[in-house]
Amino acid sequence: MKKLLLAIVLLLAIAALADWIVAARVPVKPLEFGALLAATALVLGAFVALTNQDLIDELRRWAGKSAVIALGIPLLILVPYLIYAAASGTFEFVSALKLAAYSIAPTALLLPDRLRNRSRANLRDWLAMAAMAVPIPAHWLADVWVWRYGPPQDLYFLLPLGSVCLGLYAFSVVRGLEDVGYKLLWRGGDVLIGIGNWAMFSLVGIPLGYALRFIRFHAHHVSAGALVGDFVGIYLTVAIPEEVFFRGILQNLLEKSIRRGPPGLYALLIASAIFGASHFHHPPVPNWRYCIMATVAGIFYGLAYRWRRRTSASGLTHALVDTLWHFWF
């Protein structure tokens, strides 16, 4: 626990240093920018801290003491929002209310399982997953984190980071779901499996993408800095959040619930199909080509997760696929 607290303090120190450096070069109010970095550090601190099983176990003990404590903990996500909104003048009561509702909805749905040890999924699980997944692509939270310098825009990256924290709390802590495998740092096996599944998907996905007229190659130079920067951003704000939801929670629950057929096969295929279907809203709607490609990709992400039981492995495959597509297809 001391190491986790130290990590959060270090993140805040880094945020303060970045504020001092950027404020000297960018025409923004230091207080506002500092508040944004502090809020980011707090969300990122929770995002990192929840990889620690000791913290999960401690939170389970706290949540087990009372339903009020269990429901109150996810509302802590309002703290970084209030820090930033107060300093930037972007506070809106409706936005705070929406963020609060999004924070506690999955936990409230799973609260009856707080003191149980249930493995198979039921209706509350599906409703809690919907409460986690639907609001972000539906843009119901689009006006919560707003950057007002230049044209007003959403600080989107805070939403998936916060969503991971809230989803992990609801399912790993309150529901007691085991084997989520939420990890960020790679081990040797993660790298081998992650790159291996990326290579296998590329052998299948690139010809399929051409056959579907979904992709075409773009030859251009990419700097190492842009490549690494985009990869890290995709890994943290796209790959890991989606892998936590579709593999760590959905595929994991399906594996525990489906007892027929080859172990894990139906869970892998169903989770991949749902992952593919979640892309239908991308233009042109309905984007059936994207759904097919994402379903096939989801199979390889699911294989990486199944072999390693770590989101760091499937997240690596996912981030490599998205980075390759982003720059060259």
Secondary structure by P-SEA (a helix, b strand, c coil): caaaaaaaaaaaaaaaaaaaaaaacccccaaaaaaaaaaaaaaaaaaaaaccaaaaaaaaaaaaacaaaaaaaacccaaaaaaaaaaaccccaaaaaaaaaaacaaaaaaccccccccccccaaaaaaaaaacccccccccccccccccccccccaaaaaaaaaaaaaaacccccccccccccccccaaaaaaaaaaaaaaaaccaaaaaaaccbbbbbccccaaaaaaaaaaaacccaaaaaaaccccaaaaaaacccccccaaaaaaaaaaaaaaaacccccccaaaaaaaaaaaaaaaaaaaaacccaaaaaaaaaaaaaaaaccc
